[in-house]
């Protein structure tokens, strides 16, 4: 069996929104993809993730039998996270193995119609994630840090908001760890800190897994996809100190976008308080911001040294394909 040498996390620029692709492309001569959120619903964004994935498949010259989408995770039912889901379903029928949902009972009609469509598709396993969920995918361990079961039990009764319902994923390949925080707010981070408090290293018995051991800090990572687009509500010094990342990805638009498209939201994205907290916990942090860097690729090579690259071309045009090809080979 050919060992996995690395994986890539593609953060697709959809301005204020999340759309990410986890790519494992050299495992047993088959490419595996995981989708974490799908971007905004407006026409200029709806197909960006789909077009990006098509470009990856085209550049890899993959036949249908040589690749699959192992999972699609919508972290929570806000349209800047599920807006491109219909495009993904339309363009890749029969290729999606699992769909991961946070379980929040939303009244959003569009999202509920999408859930009904997925539930009726016998080729897709429908899972509602909570903290403690874990799956091994081609030498990559993917764990859910949130939502807490305690919060999930309150989703339809005690007013937990959609952002605190976010799925928070920990992606680990050997010693490379990324935490993808969705839009988690204070309540969710409090539960994460409570439920993953380990202070003693664990080594498993040989008959469980000879290569698996857990360090003293279950939340430590090298890469953090910053919660809620860098807002002041999604980031605090306390949880950043527990995670202690080296790299920070912030998925937000530029001030002109907010002034013209969302004038009620203000233009402090990312918020100065979030940047101050990042600078407090990490000297010279590696920060990538969608409105400055466009699409960003993170390389997880199994070590604690995660590297990043970026390019700004629009998915689908020849310049993008040329750039993507040069960077991924």
PyMOL commands that set and color helices and strands:
alter all, ss='L'
color gray80, all
select helices_A, chain A and resi 48-59+64-66+79-82+85-91+109-119+149-152+163-165+186-195+227-230+237-243+255-261+263-265+272-281+290-293+318-328
alter helices_A, ss='H'
color red, helices_A
select strands_A, chain A and resi 7-11+19-27+30-38+67-73+96-101+125-128+134-137+140-146+168-173+176-180+202-203+213-214+223-225+247-250+286-289+295-300+307-311
alter strands_A, ss='S'
color yellow, strands_A
deselect
rebuild
show_as cartoon
